[in-house]
Amino acid sequence: MTALPVDPALEGREARLIHTLYSGLAREFVIDAPPCNALEFAEDSPTLQSLNAFRQWFLETDQLVQVHQLRQFLQNSPLVTNDGLQALLRCHLGKPHPGVADRDKIDFLLVQFFSSCAPARLEDSEVTLAYVANILQPVLGAADLTQPDWLEPLEEIIQTANHCPNMSELLTAGVLAQGRTLKSSEGEKYSQPAVMVAFTRFNFLLRRTFFRLMHQDLNAILDGLRQLEQQGATTLDCRRAQFSGDEPIARLRMICQSWKVMFQAEYSTGQPLRMLVDLRAVVDTALGHEADDAAEPPRARAAAAAAGEGSAPESNATTQPQE
């Protein structure tokens, strides 16, 4: 992977942005990362020595940062700007020997940068390869939009996800794992700009679907808990969802609210997402809606396990539509 060339003055400004972001991230996750003293140079006149010192500092500090930490911080911190995301992308794309974790970070940074630049009311039909490539041009350059044959399944996966009525069906379909498997199957080919554009589009659309279904399920659970309380219930047997046999409804409501924050950062998580799916099944059963879910939970749990397999200990999920 190769980042687009930048002039020393711009690299100096971007170095400051990255240093601010990673310093904030280190504080939040209690990461022992020393500051880069070389950044005391004048903003518009960085020396080659100070830039080299920053590059080395970035490589060493980034090794301490896990993918799920980067996702959570960049989606929730007020320190994050489009310029900061662009600067991070340049540094990650410029790494001399990127590994799997680097690819996952780039994967997330691209979709996050695209999301922050795209209009809030952007329709799915408007998210074409050409549109995504145009947004990403500042970091990827002009990309050849000719798609290799091995990327053809991406569109089918997106359509499958769009037809899922709830999170249980999404996990049963295995779309998160399918996208991850396709991406890892071609190894070095991921570094091609056209491929990164295609996966950015895929991740963006899949993340939209994930968040829509996640909020739909959480709202259904909260509505169901409210109905159960109106019927006089104060606890619920939630052993199926890995809670206790007499879990207080008030605590379940608090957990659901915390999940809304947690899943905002990650969308490929394993265990928490299984718990969400199973908790909805518990609530539906308690309300007498068990017929709709009776056949699905075992397959959904298996699919959720596959979706979380190999992921970092993710809250989000998050984790990424992927992401």
N, C-alpha and C positions, 0 to 999 in steps of 0.2 A: 504494500500500500504506500502511496506517495501523496503527500499533501501538496497543495498548490504553493508555489514559492511566494514568500512575503518579504517586504523590505524590513531592514533592521528596526526602524522606528515603530512599525506596526507590530513586529514580533515583541518588542519591548512592552508596548501597551497590552498586548494579549497575554504576555507573561504575568503582568500585574493582575489581570483579570483571573487567570488560572490560579495564581497564588492566593488570591482572596477566596476563591471558591474552595480550593483544597484545604486551606487553613480552617475555613468554616466547617467543612466536612469532617476534618480531623477532630475538631472540638466536639462536634455532635456525637461522633462514634468513639470518642476517647482513643484516637489513633496517635501513637507516639511518632509524630512527623516533625522534624526540626524545620524552622523557617529557612527560606532561601535569602541569605544576607546579601547576595549579589544583586538583588532587586533594588538596592539603594541607589542605583545609577539614575541619571537624569532621564526623564520619560522620553525625550525626543533624541537622545544621543547615547543609546546603549553601546557598550563596547563588545567586541567579539568575545572577549574573555567572560564578561558578565552573562552574555547570552548562552555561551557554552555551559556555564555554571548552572544556569536555570534549566537548560535541557537535561543535564545530568540529575538535577534535583527532581525534575518532573518524573523521569524514568524510575528513580528510586522511591519516590513518594507514591506513585501510582501503583507500584507493586503491593503496597500496603492496603490499597482500597479495593474492597470486594465489589462485584458487579451490583449486587442488591443494595449496597450502601450508596453507590453512585446514583442508582435509579431513585431511591427514596429521597435522597438529599436534593437532587436536581428538580424533582417534581414538587417539592414542598418549600424550598428555601427562598426567601425574598431576595437573596443575593444573586439569583440566577437571571441573566439577561440573554437576549439573542446573541449579542456580541460575545458573551462568555461561553455560550454553547459552541459558537463558531470557532472560538479560540481553542477550546478543548478538542474539537474535531480535528483541527489542523495538527495538534500535537499527537493525537492518537493515530491519525493517518500517516504521520511522519515517522512512526516508530520503525526502527530498522528490522526487527525480528518479531512481528506480532504473533501472539499465541491465541489460544481459544478464548481466554478471558478478554484479551484485547478486542477480538472480533465481536464478542458479546457487548462490550462497552460501546464500540463503534455502532453496532446495530441499534442500540438504545439511543445513542446521541443523535443519530441521523433522524430517527422518527420523532425524537423530542424537539430537535431543531425545526423539522418540517411542521410539527404541530404548533409550535410557537409562532411560526411565520404565516401559517395558513389562516384564512378567515374563519371565525367561529362558526358561521352558518354554511360552511362549505358542504355541498351535497356529495354523497358517495360517488355519484355518476361523474362529478367534476374531477375526481381524483384519478386522473389518467397518468400514464407513465411520463408523458411530455410535461404535464403540470408539475409532477413531483421533481423531475429532472431540472426544471427551471428554478424551483425553490432551492434545490441543493447545489445549483451551479457555483455559488461562492466558495463551496468547500470541495466539490468533486470536479469542477470544470464542466465543459460541454461533453455530455455523455452520449455515446452511440446507443440509440434506443432499440437496436436490433436485439431481440431476446433469444438466448440460446434455447434449444429444445427442452433441456432438462428443467427449465423454469415454468413450463406449461402447466404443471399441476397446481401452481399457486392460485390461479383464477378459480379452479374447481374447488379448492379448499375454502376460498373466500365465499363462494356461492353456497357451499354446504353450511358454513357458519351462519350466513344470513338467514337460512331457513330453520335454524334451531329456535324453538319457542322458549326455551329456558336453559339455565346453566347445566342442568342434568343432561339434557340432549347435546349440548355443546361438548361436554366431556365425553359422553358416549361416542360421539362422532370422531373424537381423537384429533381434532384439527390443530390443537396446539402442538402436540407431539409430531404430527405430520409435517408442519412447517419447520420445526427444529431439525427433524431428520433430513429433510430435503436440503436445508442450508448446510448442515455438516457433511453431507454426502459428497460434496464437490470440493471441499477443502480450499485450496488456493484460489479457485475460481471466484470465490466470494469477493476478492479484492478488486475485481473489475467494476468500474463505475456503473455500467448498465445493470449489473447484478445487484449492486447496493441500492440503486434506484428502485428496482423491482421489489426487493425485500422491504424497503422503506414504505412503499405503497402497501404491500401486504400487511406489514406490522401495524400501520396506521388504521387500515380498515378493520383488521381483526381486533385491534384494541378497542375500537369504537363498539364493535359487537359485544366484546367481553364486558365493557363497562355498562352497556345497555342492559344486558342480561343479569349482570351482578346487581345493579340497582333494582331491577325488576324483582329479583329473588329476595333481596333484603327488604324491600317495601312490602312484599307479600308476607314475609315472616313477621314484620312489625305489625302489619294489619291483622294478621292471624293472632298474634299475642294479645293485641288489644281486644279482639273478639272473645278470646278465651277468658280474659280478665272480666269482661262484661258478663260472662257466664258464671263467674264466681271462682274461677281457677286462680291459684297463686303459684303453683309449681307445675312442672312438666317432666315426664319421663324422657330424658334425652340421652339415654345410654347409646342409642343407635348413632348419635352424632358425637360420641366420645365425651359427653358431659355426664352428670350424675342422674340417678333415677328420680330425684325430686328437685330438679334445678329450678330456683326461683325465677319467675317470669321477669321480674324487675332486672335481674342480673343478665338474663338473655337479651333484654332490650339494650343494655349497656354494651354487651359484646357486639351486637349488630351495629351499633353506632361506631364502635372502634374499628370494625371491619370496613366500614365505608372509607375511613382514613387509610387503613392498612392496604386495602386493595387498590387504592388510588396510585400507589407506587409500583405495585407488581401485579401482573396478571397471569403468570404461569406457575403460581404456587401449587404445591401438592396438598399437604395435610389441611391447612386452613380452608382451602377451596372445597375439599371433600366434606369438611364439617359444615360448611355453608349449605351444600347440596343436601346433606343428610338432615340438617336442622329444618330446612323447608319441608322435607318429607315428614318429619316428626310433627310439625305444626299442621300440615295438611291432614295427616292421619287423625290428629286430635280433633280437628274440625269436621271430620267425616269425609275428607276428600281423598282418602287413600287409594281409591280405584285408579286415579290418574297416574299414580307413582309406583304402584305395587311392583311392576315388572322392571322398573328402571334402576333403582338405587344400586344393586350389586354391580351392574355393568358400569354405571356412572362412577362408582368408587374405584373400579379397576382402571377406568380411563383417566380419572383424576390422578391416580398413582403414577400412571405412565406420563401424564403431563408434568408432574413434579419431578420425575426421575432425572437425575443429573443436574438439577437446578441448584443454584446457590440457596442457602437457607433463607428463603424469601418470605417476607412478611405475609409482591405484592405482589398476596398478590395482588404480583407484580409480578405479579407480576405479569407483558407486555405482552393484551394482546400480545405474543410472539409465537413476545416478544418473545 
